[in-house]
Amino acid sequence: MSDTALITPRKPAAERAWVAIGGVLALVLLLSFAIFCWLLGEFPPTVTGYRLWRAGLKRSNLQAARARGADLRSVDLHGELMFRIDLTGADLSGANLSGRAELSEARLADAKLVNADLRNANCYRADLRGADLSGAKLGGASFLHANLEGADLSGAVLQGALLERTRMTGAKLRGRDMSGARFTGVTLDDADLREARIRQAMTASFLRADLQGADLRGAALTFSRFDGADLRGADLAGARLAGARMRGADLREADLRASVWGFPPRAGDRGPSIARLLRRRGSARGSASAAIDGLLTRMKAKQRWFDRQVRLGIRVRGADLRDADLRGADLRGADLREATLTGARLDGARWDAATKWPPAYTPPGKGGRQ
């Protein structure tokens, strides 16, 4: 074979130029991609990272960040730390904020959170005034001391949510199943709770709230306030209403069968009595006597507290109970002065000397069921 056959022919100058240009373009694209990833603060880049970048945010630094009115639809911020973030008026529709996402003291007033996922999120002291949470998943989320005044929660899933000391004045909760949510010390004044379902709302405030047709069967509503509330047609059968206040409430056609309106002493309460402990202390020595003394002190304190609660009953002064179903209700200690009981059914209701009736009203039976 000759030497000339092994010589590779040189490429034309034009072809070599195109190869060089292609290499330069590839290098520019690679450099641009690296800069883009650096700007987004993530690799590989995602739609969430791009939306955050456009809003002037970085996933690596979301705490105390500010992006008012930002478009953050469908972003994935699962488990992110967003302490004190300012997203006032932002659109977070369909966003994933679940997995213990930290939203403590976040500013989300007037934000759009339609169909957003906030399951198990921590919204301690978060500002959600006027926010649209319709269709949002809020199961297991904590709204301790949060502000949800005027928020729209229609269609939201609230089972298992913690709403303690939460302000929800004027909130829209119509038709919501909140049987698994815990409403403790919540302010629901002027809220729309028509046909809603609640099972626990102790020490809550329902001043002037609309609870028409609400399902409150067996609910723990002790020491809650319902002054001026509309409870027409509400189902309160078996509800625990001891210490509650219903001045001026409208309970027409409400079902209050077997509801408990006071703190009656429990029959057959077992356990060591104070008298028995005193006799036992007389024969005890040393540490045993000291232990019995400590137990006696605690029991006496508990007894004083319980005696005070027994004297407390539901206060329904001025409440409209016309045509209300109170069959089998426990009215011991209830304050029914100034209440309207025209047409109310009280068959089998329990009452005692502490029950206060309207003037000139004749209670059922002779002493009722004691």
C-alpha positions in Angstrom: 0.0 0.0 0.0 1.4 3.4 -0.9 2.0 6.3 1.5 -0.5 8.5 -0.4 -3.4 6.2 0.5 -2.9 6.8 4.3 -3.1 10.5 4.0 -6.5 11.9 5.2 -7.8 14.5 3.0 -8.2 17.9 4.7 -11.7 19.3 5.2 -12.7 22.4 3.4 -12.2 25.7 5.2 -16.0 26.3 5.3 -16.7 23.0 7.0 -14.0 23.7 9.6 -15.6 27.1 10.3 -19.0 25.5 10.9 -17.6 23.0 13.3 -15.9 25.8 15.3 -19.1 27.8 15.4 -21.0 24.7 16.6 -18.5 24.2 19.4 -18.8 27.8 20.5 -22.6 27.7 20.4 -22.6 24.5 22.5 -20.2 26.1 25.0 -22.5 29.2 25.2 -25.5 27.1 25.7 -23.8 25.1 28.5 -22.6 28.3 30.2 -26.2 29.8 29.9 -27.7 26.6 31.4 -25.2 26.8 34.3 -26.0 30.5 34.9 -29.8 29.7 34.7 -29.4 26.9 37.3 -27.3 29.3 39.5 -30.0 32.0 39.3 -32.7 29.4 40.2 -30.6 28.0 42.9 -31.3 24.4 41.9 -30.2 21.7 39.6 -31.8 20.4 37.5 -34.2 23.4 37.0 -37.9 22.9 37.7 -41.1 24.8 37.0 -41.3 25.6 40.8 -37.7 27.0 40.7 -38.6 29.1 37.6 -41.7 30.6 39.1 -39.8 31.4 42.3 -37.1 33.0 40.3 -39.6 35.2 38.4 -41.1 36.2 41.8 -37.6 37.1 43.0 -37.4 34.1 45.4 -34.9 31.3 45.8 -35.8 27.9 47.3 -32.7 28.0 49.4 -33.7 31.3 51.1 -37.5 31.6 51.6 -37.5 32.8 55.2 -38.7 36.4 55.6 -38.7 36.7 51.8 -41.1 39.1 50.1 -43.1 38.4 46.9 -46.4 40.2 47.1 -48.8 39.4 44.3 -46.5 36.7 42.8 -47.7 34.0 40.4 -46.8 30.8 42.2 -49.5 28.5 40.8 -48.9 24.8 41.3 -45.5 25.3 42.9 -44.1 22.4 44.9 -42.9 23.8 48.3 -43.4 20.5 50.2 -41.8 20.8 53.7 -40.0 24.1 52.9 -39.1 26.6 55.6 -41.0 29.8 54.9 -41.0 31.5 58.3 -42.3 35.1 58.0 -42.5 35.0 54.2 -44.7 37.8 52.7 -47.0 36.4 50.0 -49.8 39.0 50.4 -52.1 38.7 47.4 -50.1 36.0 45.8 -51.6 33.3 43.6 -50.8 29.9 45.1 -53.6 27.9 43.5 -52.9 24.2 43.4 -49.6 24.7 45.3 -48.1 21.9 47.4 -47.4 23.3 50.9 -47.8 20.1 52.7 -45.4 17.9 54.7 -44.9 20.1 57.7 -44.1 23.2 55.6 -43.2 26.0 58.0 -45.5 29.0 57.5 -45.2 30.5 61.0 -46.1 34.2 61.0 -46.4 34.1 57.2 -48.3 36.9 55.5 -50.9 35.4 53.2 -53.6 38.1 53.4 -55.9 38.1 50.3 -53.8 35.2 48.9 -55.4 32.7 46.5 -54.9 29.2 47.8 -57.7 27.5 45.8 -57.2 23.7 45.9 -53.8 24.1 47.6 -52.4 21.3 49.7 -51.6 22.5 53.3 -51.9 19.1 55.0 -49.8 19.0 58.2 -48.5 22.6 57.5 -47.6 24.8 60.5 -49.4 28.1 60.1 -48.8 29.4 63.7 -49.8 33.1 63.8 -50.1 33.2 60.0 -52.1 36.1 58.5 -54.7 34.6 56.2 -57.2 37.4 56.3 -59.5 37.4 53.2 -57.6 34.4 51.7 -59.4 32.1 49.3 -58.9 28.6 50.7 -61.8 27.1 48.8 -61.2 23.4 48.1 -57.9 23.5 50.0 -56.7 20.4 51.9 -56.1 21.4 55.5 -56.1 18.1 57.3 -53.6 18.0 60.2 -52.6 21.6 59.6 -52.1 23.8 62.7 -53.6 27.3 62.7 -52.8 28.1 66.3 -53.3 31.8 66.9 -53.7 32.3 63.2 -55.9 35.0 61.6 -58.5 33.7 59.1 -61.0 36.6 59.3 -63.1 36.8 56.2 -61.4 33.8 54.7 -63.3 31.6 52.2 -63.1 27.9 53.3 -66.0 26.6 51.2 -65.1 23.2 50.0 -62.0 23.0 52.2 -61.2 19.7 54.0 -60.7 20.4 57.7 -60.7 17.0 59.3 -57.9 16.8 61.9 -57.0 20.5 61.6 -56.0 22.3 64.8 -57.8 25.6 65.1 -56.9 26.8 68.6 -57.3 30.5 69.5 -57.8 31.2 65.8 -59.6 34.3 64.6 -62.2 33.4 62.0 -64.7 36.3 62.2 -66.8 36.4 59.0 -65.2 33.2 57.6 -67.2 31.2 55.1 -67.6 27.6 56.2 -71.0 26.7 54.8 -71.6 22.9 54.5 -68.1 22.0 55.7 -67.5 18.7 57.6 -65.3 19.7 60.5 -66.1 16.7 62.7 -62.4 15.9 63.1 -61.2 19.5 63.6 -60.5 20.9 67.1 -62.0 24.4 67.6 -60.7 25.5 71.0 -61.1 29.2 71.9 -61.8 30.0 68.2 -63.6 33.3 67.3 -66.3 32.5 64.7 -68.3 35.7 65.1 -70.5 36.5 62.1 -69.2 33.4 60.3 -71.3 31.5 57.8 -71.6 27.9 59.2 -74.9 26.9 57.6 -75.2 23.1 57.4 -71.7 22.7 58.8 -70.7 19.7 60.9 -68.8 20.3 64.1 -67.9 17.9 66.9 -65.6 19.9 69.2 -65.7 23.7 69.8 -65.0 24.2 73.5 -64.7 27.9 74.7 -65.3 29.0 71.1 -67.1 32.2 70.2 -70.0 32.0 67.8 -71.4 35.5 68.3 -74.0 36.3 65.6 -72.8 33.3 63.6 -75.2 31.7 61.1 -75.6 28.1 62.1 -78.9 27.3 60.4 -79.2 23.6 59.9 -75.8 22.9 61.4 -75.0 19.4 62.5 -73.8 19.7 66.1 -74.9 16.2 67.4 -72.9 15.2 70.4 -70.6 18.2 70.1 -68.5 19.4 73.0 -69.5 23.0 73.2 -68.8 23.7 76.9 -68.3 27.4 77.8 -68.9 28.5 74.1 -70.7 31.7 73.3 -73.6 31.8 70.9 -75.0 35.2 71.7 -77.2 36.4 68.8 -76.4 33.3 66.8 -78.9 31.8 64.3 -79.4 28.2 65.2 -82.7 27.6 63.6 -83.2 24.0 62.7 -79.7 23.0 64.1 -79.2 19.5 65.3 -77.8 19.7 68.9 -79.0 16.3 70.0 -76.7 15.0 72.8 -74.6 18.1 72.7 -72.7 19.1 75.8 -73.6 22.8 76.4 -72.6 23.2 80.1 -71.5 26.8 80.8 -72.4 27.9 77.3 -74.0 31.3 76.7 -76.9 31.8 74.2 -78.3 35.3 75.0 -80.5 36.4 72.1 -79.8 33.2 70.1 -82.5 31.9 67.7 -83.1 28.2 68.4 -86.5 27.8 66.7 -87.1 24.2 65.6 -83.7 23.2 66.9 -83.2 19.6 68.0 -81.8 19.6 71.6 -82.9 16.1 72.6 -80.7 14.5 75.3 -78.5 17.6 75.3 -76.6 18.3 78.6 -77.0 21.9 79.8 -75.2 21.6 83.2 -72.6 19.8 85.2 -74.6 17.2 87.0 -72.6 15.0 89.5 -71.8 11.6 88.0 -73.6 8.8 89.7 -71.6 5.9 91.0 -68.4 7.7 90.9 -65.8 5.3 92.3 -62.5 6.0 93.9 -61.3 6.8 97.5 -63.6 9.2 99.3 -62.2 12.0 101.5 -63.8 10.4 104.6 -62.2 7.0 103.9 -58.8 8.6 103.3 -59.1 10.5 106.6 -59.6 7.2 108.4 -56.7 5.6 106.6 -54.4 8.5 107.4 -55.1 8.0 111.1 -53.5 4.5 111.0 -50.7 5.4 108.6 -47.2 6.3 109.5 -44.3 8.3 108.0 -44.2 8.6 104.2 -47.6 6.9 103.8 -49.3 9.6 105.9 -47.5 12.3 103.8 -48.7 10.7 100.6 -52.3 10.5 101.8 -52.1 14.2 102.9 -51.0 15.2 99.3 -53.8 13.2 97.8 -56.3 14.7 100.2 -55.2 18.2 99.2 -55.6 17.5 95.5 -59.0 15.8 96.0 -60.3 18.8 98.1 -59.2 21.2 95.4 -60.8 19.1 92.7 -64.0 18.9 94.7 -64.2 22.7 95.1 -63.7 23.1 91.4 -66.4 20.5 90.6 -68.9 22.1 93.0 -68.3 25.4 91.3 -68.9 23.9 87.9 -72.2 22.2 89.1 -73.5 25.6 89.9 -72.8 26.8 86.3 -75.3 26.0 83.6 -76.1 27.2 80.2 -77.1 30.8 80.0 -79.8 31.4 77.4 -81.3 34.7 78.5 -83.4 36.1 75.7 -82.9 33.0 73.6 -85.7 32.1 71.2 -86.5 28.4 71.9 -89.9 28.4 70.2 -90.8 24.9 68.9 -87.3 23.6 70.0 -87.1 19.9 70.7 -85.8 19.5 74.3 -87.0 16.0 75.0 -84.8 14.2 77.4 -82.5 17.3 77.7 -80.5 17.7 80.9 -81.5 21.2 82.1 -80.0 21.0 85.6 -78.5 24.3 86.5 -79.6 25.9 83.3 -80.5 29.6 83.3 -83.6 29.9 81.1 -84.8 33.3 82.4 -86.1 35.6 79.6 -85.9 32.6 77.1 -88.9 32.0 74.9 -90.2 28.5 75.4 -93.5 28.7 73.4 -94.2 25.3 71.8 -90.9 23.8 73.1 -91.1 20.1 73.7 -89.7 19.2 77.2 -91.0 15.6 77.6 -88.7 13.7 79.9 -86.4 16.7 80.4 -84.3 16.8 83.6 -84.2 19.9 85.8 -83.5 20.7 89.5 -83.8 23.6 92.0 -80.9 25.3 90.3 -82.7 25.5 87.0 -84.0 29.1 86.4 -87.3 29.3 84.4 -89.0 32.3 82.7 -91.4 34.2 85.0 -94.9 32.6 85.2 -93.6 29.5 83.3 -94.8 26.1 84.7 -92.0 23.6 84.3 -93.0 20.1 83.1 -94.1 17.5 85.7 -93.7 17.9 89.4 -90.1 18.6 89.9 -89.2 17.1 86.6 -86.8 14.1 86.4 -84.2 14.8 89.1 
